[in-house]
Amino acid sequence: MSNTTTTTAPNTITSANQNEIISRVLVAIDGSDSSMNAADNAISI
């Protein structure tokens, strides 16, 4: 059984199991504005 996680809006994540707690988030950073925004969003989670 696999859980599917999709991003539906900024800072909103839906999961097949709503009781899961996110313990780690991996974000690739290449120095672009988009990747820095992704890192900022990941930190705020």
Backbone hydrogen bonds in HBPLUS format (Angstrom, degrees):
<---DONOR---> <-ACCEPTOR-->    atom                        ^
c    i                          cat <-CA-CA->   ^        H-A-AA   ^      H-
h    n   atom  resd res      DA  || num        DHA   H-A  angle D-A-AA Bond
n    s   type  num  typ     dist DA aas  dist angle  dist       angle   num
A0006-THR N   A0014-THR O   3.37 MM   8  5.93 154.9  2.44 154.0 161.1     1
A0014-THR N   A0006-THR O   3.36 MM   8  5.93 170.5  2.37 169.6 168.2     2
A0008-THR N   A0012-THR O   3.40 MM   4  6.07 157.7  2.46 151.7 157.4     3
A0012-THR N   A0009-ALA O   2.96 MM   3  5.21 155.9  2.01 141.0 135.5     4
A0020-GLU N   A0017-ASN O   3.26 MM   3  5.94 169.2  2.27 122.9 124.1     5
A0036-MET N   A0032-SER O   3.02 MM   4  6.27 154.0  2.09 150.3 158.0     6
A0037-ASN N   A0033-ASP O   2.89 MM   4  6.12 153.2  1.97 148.8 156.1     7
A0038-ALA N   A0034-SER O   2.96 MM   4  6.20 153.8  2.03 144.4 151.7     8
A0039-ALA N   A0035-SER O   2.97 MM   4  6.21 152.3  2.05 141.7 148.9     9
A0040-ASP N   A0036-MET O   2.95 MM   4  6.21 158.7  2.00 146.9 152.5    10
A0041-ASN N   A0037-ASN O   2.91 MM   4  6.15 158.5  1.96 150.1 155.8    11
A0042-ALA N   A0038-ALA O   2.90 MM   4  6.10 155.0  1.96 146.6 153.7    12
A0043-ILE N   A0039-ALA O   2.94 MM   4  6.15 154.6  2.00 150.2 156.7    13
A0044-SER N   A0040-ASP O   3.08 MM   4  6.32 147.9  2.19 142.2 150.6    14
A0045-ILE N   A0042-ALA O   3.24 MM   3  5.30 143.9  2.37  97.3 107.4    15
